[in-house]
Amino acid sequence: MINVEVAYATPEKQTLLAVSLFENCTVAEAIVQSGILKQFSELHLEFLNVGIFSTPCALERNVKNGDRIEIYRPLQNDPKDARRQRAMKR
């Protein structure tokens, strides 16, 4: 067995769930087994952007003991557009 964490945050709430898995489990399997998809109805496994310790990865990647799987929300504003708008205001 290996132990990993699954993390997700909204502006209102941060969630970090500890999960024990069999070796050779994937990121997708860890997310499903954590139960986080039931807590946040807006999450749909096939559309998630995820990473391990801030490094983007695929849902098919195998997890290792101690990994922290992070589920990313879409950006509200494109950083390039926001910079452009600030520059135009000056």
Residue frames as a rotation matrix with the C-alpha (Angstrom) as fourth column:
MET 1
0.576 0.817 0.000 0.00
0.817 -0.576 0.000 0.00
0.000 0.000 -1.000 0.00
ILE 2
-0.651 -0.701 0.291 1.06
0.693 -0.705 -0.150 3.58
0.311 0.104 0.945 -0.69
ASN 3
0.161 0.659 -0.735 -0.24
0.816 -0.508 -0.277 6.83
-0.556 -0.555 -0.619 0.78
VAL 4
-0.685 -0.279 0.672 -1.02
0.635 -0.682 0.364 9.91
0.357 0.676 0.645 -1.31
GLU 5
-0.402 0.579 -0.710 -2.95
0.363 -0.611 -0.704 13.14
-0.841 -0.540 0.036 -0.85
VAL 6
-0.299 0.417 0.859 -5.55
0.900 -0.176 0.399 14.66
0.317 0.892 -0.322 -3.16
ALA 7
-0.562 -0.003 -0.827 -5.90
0.466 -0.827 -0.314 18.45
-0.683 -0.562 0.466 -3.00
TYR 8
-0.288 0.503 0.815 -8.54
0.789 -0.358 0.500 20.79
0.543 0.787 -0.293 -4.40
ALA 9
-0.621 0.070 -0.781 -9.46
0.546 -0.676 -0.495 24.35
-0.562 -0.734 0.382 -3.50
THR 10
0.198 0.675 0.710 -12.27
0.848 -0.481 0.221 26.72
0.491 0.559 -0.668 -4.29
PRO 11
-0.334 -0.317 0.888 -12.26
-0.059 -0.933 -0.355 30.38
0.941 -0.171 0.293 -3.23
GLU 12
0.390 0.618 0.682 -14.36
-0.726 -0.249 0.641 29.34
0.566 -0.745 0.352 -0.22
LYS 13
0.803 0.041 0.594 -12.84
-0.451 0.694 0.561 26.01
-0.389 -0.719 0.576 0.80
GLN 14
-0.117 -0.868 -0.482 -9.59
-0.924 0.273 -0.267 24.04
0.363 0.415 -0.834 0.67
THR 15
0.836 0.421 0.353 -9.68
-0.513 0.828 0.228 20.26
-0.196 -0.372 0.907 0.79
LEU 16
-0.250 -0.907 -0.340 -6.79
-0.884 0.357 -0.301 17.84
0.394 0.225 -0.891 1.33
LEU 17
0.755 0.601 0.264 -7.69
-0.653 0.724 0.221 14.15
-0.059 -0.339 0.939 1.52
ALA 18
-0.428 -0.865 0.262 -5.33
-0.840 0.488 0.238 11.33
-0.333 -0.118 -0.935 2.49
VAL 19
0.704 0.629 -0.330 -5.79
-0.710 0.640 -0.295 8.10
0.025 0.441 0.897 0.51
SER 20
-0.269 -0.717 0.643 -4.23
-0.525 0.669 0.526 4.64
-0.807 -0.196 -0.557 0.84
LEU 21
0.615 0.412 -0.672 -3.89
-0.780 0.199 -0.593 2.85
-0.111 0.889 0.444 -2.50
PHE 22
0.691 -0.440 0.574 -2.42
0.401 0.893 0.203 -0.27
-0.602 0.090 0.793 -3.98
GLU 23
-0.315 -0.869 -0.381 0.86
-0.067 -0.380 0.922 0.24
-0.947 0.316 0.061 -5.82
ASN 24
-0.900 -0.148 0.410 0.64
0.394 0.125 0.911 1.00
-0.186 0.981 -0.054 -9.56
CYS 25
0.209 0.972 -0.107 -2.53
0.832 -0.235 -0.503 3.07
-0.514 0.016 -0.858 -9.16
THR 26
-0.369 -0.270 0.889 -3.00
0.785 -0.603 0.143 6.03
0.498 0.750 0.434 -11.49
VAL 27
-0.999 0.034 -0.002 -3.79
-0.030 -0.908 -0.419 9.62
-0.016 -0.419 0.908 -10.68
ALA 28
-0.385 0.918 -0.095 -7.36
-0.608 -0.175 0.774 9.06
0.694 0.356 0.626 -11.94
GLU 29
0.056 0.384 -0.921 -7.84
0.389 0.842 0.375 6.04
0.920 -0.379 -0.102 -9.67
ALA 30
-0.708 -0.382 -0.594 -6.52
0.691 -0.200 -0.695 7.99
0.147 -0.902 0.406 -6.68
ILE 31
-0.887 0.427 0.175 -8.94
-0.424 -0.904 0.058 10.85
0.183 -0.023 0.983 -7.36
VAL 32
-0.051 0.914 -0.402 -11.90
-0.392 0.352 0.850 8.48
0.918 0.201 0.340 -7.63
GLN 33
-0.002 0.017 -1.000 -10.94
0.654 0.757 0.011 6.55
0.757 -0.654 -0.013 -4.49
SER 34
-0.924 -0.375 -0.067 -10.46
0.302 -0.614 -0.729 9.76
0.233 -0.694 0.681 -2.50
GLY 35
-0.134 0.964 -0.230 -14.17
0.977 0.090 -0.194 10.57
-0.167 -0.250 -0.954 -2.86
ILE 36
-0.663 -0.203 -0.721 -13.46
0.245 -0.968 0.047 14.17
-0.708 -0.145 0.692 -3.81
LEU 37
-0.931 0.347 0.112 -15.66
0.048 -0.187 0.981 13.93
0.361 0.919 0.157 -6.92
LYS 38
-0.116 0.921 -0.371 -18.65
0.839 0.291 0.459 13.36
0.531 -0.258 -0.807 -4.64
GLN 39
-0.126 -0.007 -0.992 -17.79
0.818 -0.567 -0.100 16.39
-0.562 -0.824 0.078 -2.50
PHE 40
-0.422 -0.101 -0.901 -17.52
-0.277 -0.932 0.234 18.76
-0.863 0.348 0.365 -5.47
SER 41
0.305 0.687 0.659 -20.20
0.427 0.520 -0.740 18.15
-0.851 0.507 -0.135 -8.08
GLU 42
0.780 -0.030 -0.625 -18.54
-0.469 -0.688 -0.553 20.58
-0.413 0.725 -0.551 -10.52
LEU 43
-0.292 -0.956 -0.012 -15.59
-0.793 0.235 0.563 18.18
-0.535 0.174 -0.827 -10.94
HIS 44
0.888 0.460 -0.009 -15.75
-0.371 0.704 -0.606 15.71
-0.272 0.541 0.796 -13.82
LEU 45
0.397 -0.809 0.433 -12.82
0.129 0.516 0.847 13.30
-0.909 -0.281 0.309 -14.01
GLU 46
0.290 -0.291 0.912 -12.45
0.915 0.364 -0.174 13.34
-0.281 0.885 0.372 -17.79
PHE 47
0.652 0.021 0.758 -12.07
0.429 -0.834 -0.347 17.16
0.625 0.551 -0.553 -17.87
LEU 48
0.921 -0.256 -0.293 -9.69
0.190 -0.363 0.912 17.68
-0.340 -0.896 -0.285 -14.93
ASN 49
0.413 -0.895 0.168 -6.33
-0.200 -0.269 -0.942 19.39
0.888 0.355 -0.290 -15.15
VAL 50
0.997 -0.055 -0.056 -4.09
0.072 0.351 0.934 17.80
-0.032 -0.935 0.353 -12.55
GLY 51
0.271 -0.962 0.037 -0.55
-0.458 -0.163 -0.874 17.83
0.847 0.220 -0.485 -11.29
ILE 52
0.711 -0.197 -0.675 1.72
0.635 0.591 0.497 16.30
0.301 -0.782 0.545 -8.70
PHE 53
0.167 -0.603 -0.780 3.54
0.739 -0.447 0.504 18.80
-0.653 -0.660 0.371 -6.50
SER 54
0.367 0.138 -0.920 2.77
-0.188 -0.958 -0.218 21.68
-0.911 0.253 -0.326 -8.94
THR 55
-0.753 -0.581 -0.309 3.98
-0.452 0.114 0.885 19.78
-0.479 0.806 -0.349 -12.00
PRO 56
0.208 0.909 -0.362 1.21
-0.933 0.074 -0.351 19.10
-0.293 0.411 0.863 -14.53
CYS 57
-0.857 -0.436 0.274 0.68
-0.351 0.884 0.311 15.44
-0.378 0.170 -0.910 -15.37
ALA 58
-0.475 0.682 -0.556 -1.73
-0.536 0.276 0.797 13.07
0.698 0.677 0.235 -17.11
LEU 59
0.318 0.704 0.635 -4.52
-0.948 0.231 0.219 11.23
0.007 -0.672 0.741 -15.34
GLU 60
0.871 0.023 -0.491 -2.88
-0.159 0.959 -0.236 7.98
0.465 0.284 0.839 -16.50
ARG 61
-0.098 -0.981 0.167 0.36
-0.534 -0.090 -0.841 8.63
0.840 -0.171 -0.515 -14.61
ASN 62
0.303 0.102 -0.948 1.18
0.593 0.758 0.271 6.16
0.746 -0.644 0.169 -11.82
VAL 63
0.666 -0.031 0.745 1.42
-0.504 -0.755 0.419 7.65
0.550 -0.655 -0.519 -8.35
LYS 64
-0.234 -0.795 -0.560 4.18
0.244 0.510 -0.825 7.07
0.941 -0.330 0.075 -5.84
ASN 65
0.258 0.269 -0.928 4.12
0.942 0.145 0.304 6.97
0.217 -0.952 -0.216 -2.07
GLY 66
-0.257 -0.334 -0.907 3.91
0.707 -0.705 0.059 10.48
-0.659 -0.626 0.418 -0.66
ASP 67
-0.781 -0.011 0.625 2.64
0.536 -0.525 0.661 12.19
0.321 0.851 0.416 -3.85
ARG 68
-0.388 0.714 -0.582 0.25
0.209 -0.547 -0.811 15.14
-0.897 -0.437 0.063 -3.54
ILE 69
-0.539 0.327 0.776 -2.20
0.836 0.098 0.539 15.16
0.100 0.940 -0.327 -6.43
GLU 70
-0.629 0.290 -0.722 -3.52
0.066 -0.904 -0.421 18.64
-0.775 -0.312 0.549 -7.13
ILE 71
-0.051 0.704 0.709 -6.71
0.989 0.136 -0.064 19.34
-0.141 0.698 -0.703 -9.06
TYR 72
-0.870 -0.385 -0.308 -6.52
0.330 -0.919 0.216 22.69
-0.366 0.087 0.926 -10.84
ARG 73
0.287 0.939 -0.188 -9.41
0.519 -0.317 -0.794 25.06
-0.806 0.130 -0.578 -11.51
PRO 74
0.193 -0.189 0.963 -9.53
0.937 -0.256 -0.238 26.94
0.292 0.948 0.127 -14.83
LEU 75
-0.797 -0.512 -0.321 -8.05
0.574 -0.808 -0.134 30.44
-0.190 -0.291 0.938 -14.80
GLN 76
0.240 0.891 -0.386 -10.60
0.660 -0.441 -0.608 33.23
-0.712 -0.108 -0.694 -14.45
ASN 77
0.856 -0.068 -0.512 -8.47
-0.347 -0.811 -0.472 35.62
-0.383 0.581 -0.718 -16.54
ASP 78
0.688 -0.692 0.217 -5.73
0.652 0.458 -0.604 34.95
0.318 0.557 0.767 -19.05
PRO 79
0.346 -0.601 -0.720 -2.55
0.635 -0.415 0.652 36.41
-0.691 -0.683 0.238 -17.46
LYS 80
-0.659 -0.606 0.445 -1.41
0.730 -0.372 0.574 37.83
-0.182 0.703 0.688 -20.81
ASP 81
-0.037 0.738 0.674 -4.72
0.648 -0.496 0.579 39.61
0.761 0.458 -0.460 -21.37
ALA 82
0.764 0.310 -0.566 -4.70
0.645 -0.398 0.652 40.98
-0.023 -0.863 -0.505 -17.81
ARG 83
-0.145 -0.903 -0.405 -1.18
0.689 -0.386 0.614 42.40
-0.710 -0.190 0.678 -18.33
ARG 84
-0.634 -0.038 0.773 -2.21
0.721 -0.390 0.572 43.93
0.279 0.920 0.274 -21.66
GLN 85
0.392 0.886 0.249 -5.22
0.649 -0.458 0.608 45.62
0.652 -0.077 -0.754 -20.06
ARG 86
0.606 -0.244 -0.757 -3.12
0.637 -0.421 0.646 47.02
-0.476 -0.873 -0.100 -17.22
ALA 87
-0.506 -0.860 0.066 -0.57
0.697 -0.363 0.619 48.37
-0.508 0.359 0.783 -19.72
MET 88
-0.374 0.439 0.817 -3.32
0.711 -0.429 0.557 50.04
0.595 0.789 -0.152 -21.79
LYS 89
0.681 0.657 -0.322 -4.66
0.700 -0.455 0.550 51.81
0.215 -0.600 -0.770 -18.66
ARG 90
0.114 -0.729 -0.675 -1.28
0.647 -0.461 0.607 53.48
-0.754 -0.506 0.419 -18.12
